[in-house]
Amino acid sequence: MEKKPASGPLSRDFRLTAIRFVADAVNRTLDLREIADNALDSVLAVTQLDAGAMYRWVGEDAALHLYAWRSLTEAFTRQVMVIRRGDDALVDTVLEGTTRVVEDFTVAVGGAEHEPVSAGFASAVLCPISAQGKMVGLLVLGAYRVRRFESETLDLIEVIANQIGLGVTNAQLFEDVEKKNKLLQLLIEEAHHRIKNNLQMVSGLLQLELVASEGRAAERLRHAISEIQAIAQVHNLLSEEMPDQVDARVLIRVIIETLLDSTPTDGTPPEVELELGHLWLDAEQAVPLALIVNELVANALLHGHPPEGEPLRLRVQCAQQDQSVCLTVYDNGGGYPENITSSGQGMNIVRQLGQVNLRGELLLTNRENGAYAVVSFPIAARQQPDA
């Protein structure tokens, strides 16, 4: 932009251009440090002053903190990094909302009993930075030779300071939201971690009961343990990866590996083929899906009877198709009994979870001498994280 001197009348067009120039520099980021740097660079370019500093007001300290400076000596900036309310009467006056023009920028850091520290200016302007009726900082602009500041120039500096104040306020709101989000994320992760630990404790208690059980009671206990472990895996992933979403591919893989390790087999171990796409689900969908996978795979491992001389072959597929999730589990274990529609508590659980909890569709049938199950449901509408 065309530069104009700080003294002398300023045209209306120049003032508007200068304000837009500073506003664009301030609003291009939400980082407070970058805002301070951009604001100071732009306001010095507009006013053609030699040096400057921008302070941010930190309410917790009741003090101004130096965020950016240009052409000030290292010795000076080191001594005036923090200016507390009450340290300097002139600064306190400016913080009340009054722009001041002085021959030098001096600060009695630590109070009036301390020797003032001088920036060495011949002329300086101290302008409060405010937004929405609140003081958010201090803008100091100076020249190393005597400069005369017209009222129009001071008005321009005050308008620019207000623009800076809006940028600082927006950045502060963004920073506060980020801090709250991080705290909330930590709290959610901790909650999932504790839920996982509690479920593992319950699973351990049932394991103790299993040692002293046999027959039908032992089978029911194993089934309950596997269900609890499946839910625990969901909360384990929620505590380790993201506080509100689970990668279904990882979840399904872990559940199946757990079942393979805990399910007794006679002879040849089963052959398992997994075709799993990246799919992120929230807890409300991840838990029912985990229980369905656990039930279908456990049913195949426990009750599948492949042709003599062949291993049990199990294939699990899960992928997103448009706005739906499709889970397919099939094997060569002889298929479901003829009365599958009314058989077993396990299949009733699968129906409940698939049709009610997931609001989806369920197909249980036999195909090529094996059980064939398909569960499809609409995926929850939310933004997917980057893979």
N, C-alpha and C positions, 0 to 999 in steps of 0.2 A: 504494500500500500504506500501511497505518497506520504512522506513525512512532513510534519509541520512543527514549527518551534513551539516550546512550552509556553513562551510568553507571547502576548499579542492576541487579538481576537481570533476565534476559531469559527469557521463557517459551519452552518447547520449540516451540510452534506458531509463535511469531514467528521463532525461529531458522531453522526449516525454510522458512518463507515467504521470509525474507530470502535464504537460500541459493538457492532456486528463482528468485527475482527477479534476482539477480546472474547466475546460470547462463543464464537466458533472454536477458539483455542481452548476455552475452559470446558466446553460441552463435549469435546471429542473423546473423553475418558471418564471413568468413575473412580479412578485411583487418585487418592488424595495427594500423594506426592507428585504425580504427573500434573494434576490440576494446578498445584502451587507453582511448578516449574513453567507450565504453559502460560499461566496467568501473568507471572512476573515478566517473562520474556515479551509477551504481547503488550503489556502496559508500558514497559520501558520503550518498546518500539513506537508506540503511539505518542508518548509524551516526549521522547528524545531526551530523557534524563539519564544521568550517568550510572546510577547504581540504585539498588533497592533490596527490600526484604519483605517476605510475606510470613506472617505469624498466624498460627491457628490457635483459637481459644479451646483449652481442654478444661471442661468444667470440673472433672474429678480432682485436678490439681489447682484449680482457681488460678491458672497461669496461661500465658501465651508461650507457645512452642514454635521455634523457628523451623519453617518447613522448606523455604527456598530463599536464596540470596544471590545477588549478582554484584560483582566488582566491589565487594567489601573485603577488608583485610581479614586474614585468618585469625589474627589475635583478637580482633573485635568480635567476630562471629562466635568464637569460642567462649567469650565472656557473656554474650547476650543470647545464648541458645534458649534460655528460659527466663521469662520476665513475669514475676508473680504480681498479682494485684497488691498494691500497697508499696511496691518497690520504688516506683517513680510517679510523682504527682502529675507530670505531663501525660504520661501514658494512661494513667487512670482517667484523666479528663477526656482523652480521645476514646477510651472504652465506653464512656458514657454517651458517645454519639456525636462528638464534636471534632470536625476536621481542623487540624492546626498546621500553620506554616511557621517554621522556625529556621534559625540560621544554621543549626546543627542538630543532628540526632544524637542526643546523649541520654544515657540510661544509668540511674543509680541502682544497679543490681544489688539486691540485698537490703535496700533501704537507704534513707537519706544520710545515714551516718557513714556510708561507703562512698568512696571517690567515684564520681560519674565516669562512665566509659563513653568515649566520643567516636563517632563514625568518621569525623573529619569533613563533613559536608560544609559548603558555603551557604546552601539553601536546601531545605527539606520540607516535605509534606508528610504528615501523619494522618492517615484516613482510616476510620473504622470500617471493617467489613461486616455487614449485617445481612440478614435474610429473615423474612417473615417476623420482623420485629425483634429478632434476637441477634446479639452480637456474636459473630463466629470467628473473628480474627482481626488482624491489624495489617495495613499496607503502609510501608515506608518507602518513599521515593526521594532521591536526593541528587544534587548536582555539586560538583567540586569547584564550581565557580558561581558567583552570585547570579541568581535567576529571579525574575519577577513573575509571580503567578497571578494571572488575570482571573476574575471570578468565573469566566467561562471555562477556563482550564480546570479550576477546582471543581466546578460542577461536573465536568466530564470525568474527572478522577473519581468522584463520589458515585456517579452512575456505573462506572466500570467496576468499582468496589462492590456495588450491589450485585452486578452480574457474577462476579467472582463468588460472592456469598451464596448465590443460588446454586452454583456449581458445587461448592463445598458442602452445602446442605444436602444436595442430592447424593453426593458421594458418601456422606456420613450415614444417611438413611440406608444406602446400599450396604455399607460396611456393617451397620447394626443388624440388618436382616441376615447377612452372611454369617455373622457370629451366632445369631439365634438359630439359624439353620444347622450350623455345625454342632451346636450344643444339643439341639433336638435329635440330630443324627446319632450323636454319641449316646444319648439316653435310650433311643430306640434300639441301637445295637446292644447296649447293656441289657435291655429287657429281653431281647431274643436270646442273648447268651444265658441269662438266668433261666429262661423257659427251657432251653436245651438241657441245661444241667439238671433241672428238676425232672424232666422226662427221662433222662438217663438214670437218675436215682430210682424212679419208679420201675424202669426196665430192669435195673439191678435187683430190686426187691422181688420182682416176678421171676427173675432167673433163679433166685434162691428157692422160691416155691416150686419151680420146675424140677429141681434136683430131687425133691421128695414126691413128685407126681409121676403118674404113668397113665397109659391108655388115653381115653378121650379127654381127661382133664389136662394131661400133658400137652396134647395137641392144641387145645384151646389156649393154654398159656403161651405156647410158641407163637400162635397166631397173634395174640394180643401183644407180645413182645415185639414182633416184627412191625406191627402197626405203630406202636409207640416209637420205635426207632426210625420209622419213615417220617413221622411228624418231627422228631428231633432233628433229622437231617435238614428239613426245611428251615428251622430256626437256626441251625448251625450255619447254613449258608447265608441267611439273612444277617447274622452277627458278624460274618467275616467278609462278605462281598459288598452288598448294598443293604441299607436298613429297610428298604421297602420292596425290593425285587430280587428274584432268584433266577439264575440261569437254569432252565429246565433240563438242558443237556447234562449239566453237571449233576443235578439232583437225581435224574433217572439213573445215570451211571453209578452213582454212589449207592443208591437203593439196591440195584441189581447185584453189585459186588458184595454188599452186605448179606443179601439172601444167598448168594452162591457160597459164601464162607460159612453160613450158619445152617444151611439145609443139608441133611445127610443124603448121600447118594449111594446107590448100589452099582458097583462096577464102573463103567465108563462115565467120566464127568460130562455134563451137558455142554453142547456147543452153542454159544450165544453170539448172535450178530446184532449189532446196534447201528441204527441209522438215525442219528439225532441232529437236528438243526439247532442253531442258536435261537433261543426263545426265552424272553424275559417275562416272568409272571409275578404278580403280587402274591402276598401270603394267602389271600382269600381263594385264589385259584391254585397256588402251588401245593397247599395242603391236600385238597381233594385229589389232585393229579397224583401226588406222591402215594396216597392210600390206594388209588386205583391201580397204579403200576405195581405196588407191593402185593395187592391181592391177586392180580392176574398172573404175575410172574411166580409168586409163591404157589398158586394153584397148579401151574404147569410143572414146577419142580417137584411138588409133592404127589400129584395125581396123574402126571403124564406117563403113559406107557407106550414108548415107541416100538416099532416092529422089532422082533427079536434080532439081535446082532447089530442093531443101529443105536447110536447115541441119541439122546434127546436133543433135538435141534429147536432153538428158540430164537425168534427174530422179534425185535422191538423197534418200531419206527415212531418218530414224533417230529412233526414239523408244522410250521405255520403255513396255511393256505389261504391267501387273501386275508380276511379278518377273522379267520377261525384257526383253531388248533386241532390237528388230527393225530390221535394216538392209535397205533395198531400193534397188537400183540398176537402172534400166532406161533404154533408149534406142530410137531409131528407125533404128539403123545396120545393119539387115539380119539381126541375130540371130547366135547361135552356130552353128558348123558342126554337121553331123549327128552327128559322132563326139565330141561335147563331153565325154562321160564318159571319154575316153582322150586328149583333146587337151591339148597344151601344158604346159610346166612352170608357167606362170602360174596356170592353173586348178588344177593339183595343189597349188600353194602355198595357194590359197584354201581348198581342201578340208581340207588339213592344219591350217591356222589355225582354220578355223571348226568343224570336227568334233572335233579333238584338243585344240588349245590353249584354245579357248573352250568346249569340251564342248557344242557347239550343233548345230543342224541347218542344212543347206545345200540350196537349190533353185536349179538352173541350168536355164533353159528359154528358149524363144522365145515372144514374145507380141506380136501386132500389128506384125509385121515388125521386131522389135527384140529385143535381148538382155534377159533379165529374170532378175535374181539376188536371192535373199532369204537373208539369214543371220540366224538367231535363236539367242540363247543366254541362259542364266540370268545375271542380274546378281549380282555378288558381294554377299553379305550384309554391309552396313555402313551406318552412318548417313550420310544424304545431307546436305551442307551447305546452308545457306539460300541460295536463289537470289538 
